[in-house]
Amino acid sequence: MRARELRDYISYLAADSDLQVLEGSKTVEIKNVGVDKGKAASTWLSRRRWDFILAIGDDATDEDLFAALPDQAYSIKVGAGPSGAKYRVNSHEYVRLLLQQLIRG
């Protein structure tokens, strides 16, 4: 409830600016309208050819990232809710198990 109140108040203050206020999972994110995780990822991805790309996220602020990934990338949404990720796990415990399995090969 407090995060929503904070988001609403900051949105009001930033109404005439180039700022966007997003409420995520236990977060309030303030950013420039033209900046997002997807654009940052695109910059990194364009620097070289990657053999393996994995993106994992748990809230709305990760959707720009999932959308920017190439088709061969793996994207995983953690938790419920709509997502553009290719795969979904129920909790961070599953993410930890997956990462442990990747490390072990």
Contacts in CASP RR format, 6 or more apart in sequence:
PFRMAT RR
TARGET T0000
AUTHOR 0000-0000-0000
METHOD contacts of the structure
MODEL  1
MRARELRDYISYLAADSDLQVLEGSKTVEIKNVGVDKGKAASTWLSRRRW
DFILAIGDDATDEDLFAALPDQAYSIKVGAGPSGAKYRVNSHEYVRLLLQ
QLIRG
3 23 0 8 1.000
3 24 0 8 1.000
3 26 0 8 1.000
3 27 0 8 1.000
3 28 0 8 1.000
4 23 0 8 1.000
6 28 0 8 1.000
7 21 0 8 1.000
7 22 0 8 1.000
7 23 0 8 1.000
7 28 0 8 1.000
10 21 0 8 1.000
10 28 0 8 1.000
10 30 0 8 1.000
11 21 0 8 1.000
14 20 0 8 1.000
14 21 0 8 1.000
14 30 0 8 1.000
18 32 0 8 1.000
18 33 0 8 1.000
18 34 0 8 1.000
19 30 0 8 1.000
19 31 0 8 1.000
19 32 0 8 1.000
19 33 0 8 1.000
20 30 0 8 1.000
20 31 0 8 1.000
20 32 0 8 1.000
20 33 0 8 1.000
21 28 0 8 1.000
21 29 0 8 1.000
21 30 0 8 1.000
22 28 0 8 1.000
22 29 0 8 1.000
22 30 0 8 1.000
22 31 0 8 1.000
22 60 0 8 1.000
22 61 0 8 1.000
23 29 0 8 1.000
23 60 0 8 1.000
24 59 0 8 1.000
24 60 0 8 1.000
24 61 0 8 1.000
25 58 0 8 1.000
25 59 0 8 1.000
27 59 0 8 1.000
27 61 0 8 1.000
29 61 0 8 1.000
36 61 0 8 1.000
36 64 0 8 1.000
36 65 0 8 1.000
37 61 0 8 1.000
37 62 0 8 1.000
37 64 0 8 1.000
37 65 0 8 1.000
37 68 0 8 1.000
38 64 0 8 1.000
38 65 0 8 1.000
38 67 0 8 1.000
38 68 0 8 1.000
39 64 0 8 1.000
39 68 0 8 1.000
40 65 0 8 1.000
41 55 0 8 1.000
41 65 0 8 1.000
41 68 0 8 1.000
41 69 0 8 1.000
42 68 0 8 1.000
45 53 0 8 1.000
45 68 0 8 1.000
45 69 0 8 1.000
45 70 0 8 1.000
52 74 0 8 1.000
53 69 0 8 1.000
53 70 0 8 1.000
53 72 0 8 1.000
53 73 0 8 1.000
53 74 0 8 1.000
54 73 0 8 1.000
54 74 0 8 1.000
54 75 0 8 1.000
54 76 0 8 1.000
55 62 0 8 1.000
55 65 0 8 1.000
55 66 0 8 1.000
55 69 0 8 1.000
55 73 0 8 1.000
55 74 0 8 1.000
55 75 0 8 1.000
55 76 0 8 1.000
55 85 0 8 1.000
56 75 0 8 1.000
56 76 0 8 1.000
56 78 0 8 1.000
56 95 0 8 1.000
57 65 0 8 1.000
57 76 0 8 1.000
57 77 0 8 1.000
57 78 0 8 1.000
57 85 0 8 1.000
58 77 0 8 1.000
58 78 0 8 1.000
58 79 0 8 1.000
58 92 0 8 1.000
62 77 0 8 1.000
62 85 0 8 1.000
63 83 0 8 1.000
63 84 0 8 1.000
65 75 0 8 1.000
66 75 0 8 1.000
66 77 0 8 1.000
66 83 0 8 1.000
66 84 0 8 1.000
66 85 0 8 1.000
67 84 0 8 1.000
69 75 0 8 1.000
74 86 0 8 1.000
74 87 0 8 1.000
75 84 0 8 1.000
75 85 0 8 1.000
75 86 0 8 1.000
75 87 0 8 1.000
76 85 0 8 1.000
76 86 0 8 1.000
76 87 0 8 1.000
76 88 0 8 1.000
76 89 0 8 1.000
76 95 0 8 1.000
76 98 0 8 1.000
77 83 0 8 1.000
77 84 0 8 1.000
77 85 0 8 1.000
77 87 0 8 1.000
77 88 0 8 1.000
77 89 0 8 1.000
78 88 0 8 1.000
78 89 0 8 1.000
78 90 0 8 1.000
78 91 0 8 1.000
78 92 0 8 1.000
78 94 0 8 1.000
78 95 0 8 1.000
79 88 0 8 1.000
79 89 0 8 1.000
79 90 0 8 1.000
79 91 0 8 1.000
89 95 0 8 1.000
89 98 0 8 1.000
END
